[in-house]
Amino acid sequence: MTEFLVDSFLASCVGGGLSLDRKAAFQIMVSRPLVAATFIGFLLGNPTGGLMAGLFFELLYVGELPIGGYVPSHETAITVVSTFVALVCAGLPGSTAPLYSLIALSALFVIPCGHLFKWGDRFARSYNARFFHAAQEKVMDDYRVIVRKNIKGLLVLFLTTFTTIFVMTVAGTLVVSTLYPRLPDVVVEKLLPMVWVALVLLGFAATFNTAYSKKARLLLSVAVGLFAAILVTVLYGL
């Protein structure tokens, strides 16, 4: 349990730090699901599994960008939590569950809880408004107040995301690790693989919806066709 809590703490620190890249600082795309999930994979000793989860969530949230005052789904936090839960459960002693099934089950649990991350994001933005007004009042006396207030704002964003990720990683791991072994065989062998495929296709659809050029849509259509062909081959052994 101690090792699990340490891993959860470290994952929350990574998630909180990467989340700052979304809008508050850096903005070098390290907050994207593909990168964030891979970081979590390295942290848990399974970078390939992290990359697999990252590709999946990148498809789902490729069009979710926090532009202006719009508060989208917190793709970084959702990815970090889902990847952490899936990889931890996959690494439990005696676990034979396919990673894609655990990713699907984790996503089904975490994505509906995305409103918690949205609430945290809105709270941090609203709370940080007071730093702006405080800096505005004192900037004529000491220009360095701008730097201090900006750092405080970053700290509020980090702590808010860190807290929500930590709570969700612990809760999600407990729920998924308890639920999965008790699922009927038909759910494990048939339903969860179908959910995984459906979510991947939903990701392709979301990506297709963000593509505006004919060339991009053509490439996506080819990718979907190849994915469907591979899927049929795997399922039916053609």
Residue pairs with C-beta under 8 A, 6 or more apart in sequence:
4 88
4 173
5 170
7 43
7 44
7 84
7 88
8 84
8 166
8 169
8 170
8 173
9 166
10 43
11 40
11 43
11 44
11 80
11 84
11 165
11 169
12 80
12 162
12 163
12 165
12 166
12 169
13 162
14 36
14 39
14 40
14 43
14 80
15 36
15 40
15 76
15 77
15 80
15 81
15 161
15 162
15 165
16 158
16 159
16 161
16 162
16 165
17 158
18 30
18 31
18 35
18 36
18 39
18 76
18 80
19 31
19 74
19 76
19 77
19 157
19 158
19 161
20 26
20 31
20 154
20 157
20 158
21 27
21 28
21 29
21 30
21 31
21 76
22 31
22 66
22 74
22 76
23 66
24 153
24 154
24 157
25 154
29 35
30 36
31 75
31 76
32 58
32 75
32 76
33 54
33 57
33 58
33 60
33 61
33 75
33 76
33 78
33 79
34 51
34 54
34 55
34 57
34 58
35 54
36 54
36 76
36 79
36 80
36 83
37 50
37 51
37 53
37 54
37 57
37 79
37 80
37 83
38 47
38 50
38 51
38 54
39 50
40 50
40 53
40 80
40 83
40 84
40 87
41 47
41 48
41 49
41 50
41 51
41 53
41 54
41 83
41 87
42 50
44 50
44 84
44 87
44 88
44 91
45 91
46 87
46 90
46 91
49 83
49 86
49 87
49 90
49 99
50 83
50 87
52 99
52 100
52 103
53 79
53 82
53 83
53 86
53 87
53 103
54 79
54 83
56 103
56 107
56 199
56 200
56 203
57 75
57 78
57 79
57 82
57 83
57 107
57 203
58 203
59 200
59 203
59 204
59 206
59 207
60 75
60 199
60 202
60 203
60 206
61 73
61 75
61 78
61 79
61 206
62 203
62 206
62 207
62 210
63 206
63 207
63 209
63 210
64 72
64 73
64 75
65 72
66 72
66 121
71 118
71 121
71 122
71 125
73 114
73 117
73 118
74 114
74 117
74 118
74 120
74 121
74 161
76 161
77 114
77 117
77 161
77 164
77 165
77 168
78 110
78 111
78 114
78 117
80 165
80 169
81 106
81 110
81 165
81 168
81 169
81 172
82 103
82 106
82 107
82 110
82 111
82 172
83 103
83 106
84 169
84 172
84 173
85 102
85 106
85 109
85 110
85 169
85 172
85 173
85 176
86 99
86 102
86 103
86 105
86 106
86 176
87 99
87 102
88 173
88 177
89 95
89 97
89 102
89 106
89 173
89 176
89 177
89 180
90 97
90 99
90 102
92 177
97 180
97 188
98 193
100 193
100 196
101 180
101 188
101 192
101 193
101 196
102 176
102 180
103 196
104 192
104 193
104 195
104 196
104 199
105 176
105 179
105 180
105 192
105 195
106 172
106 176
107 199
108 195
109 172
109 175
109 176
110 168
110 172
113 168
116 164
116 168
117 161
117 164
120 160
120 161
120 163
120 164
121 160
121 161
123 160
124 156
124 157
124 160
124 161
127 156
128 152
128 153
128 156
128 157
131 149
131 150
131 152
131 153
132 149
134 145
134 149
135 145
135 146
135 149
138 145
139 145
139 146
180 188
183 192
197 231
200 227
201 224
204 220
204 223
204 224
204 227
207 220
208 217
208 220
208 221
208 224
211 217
211 220
232 238
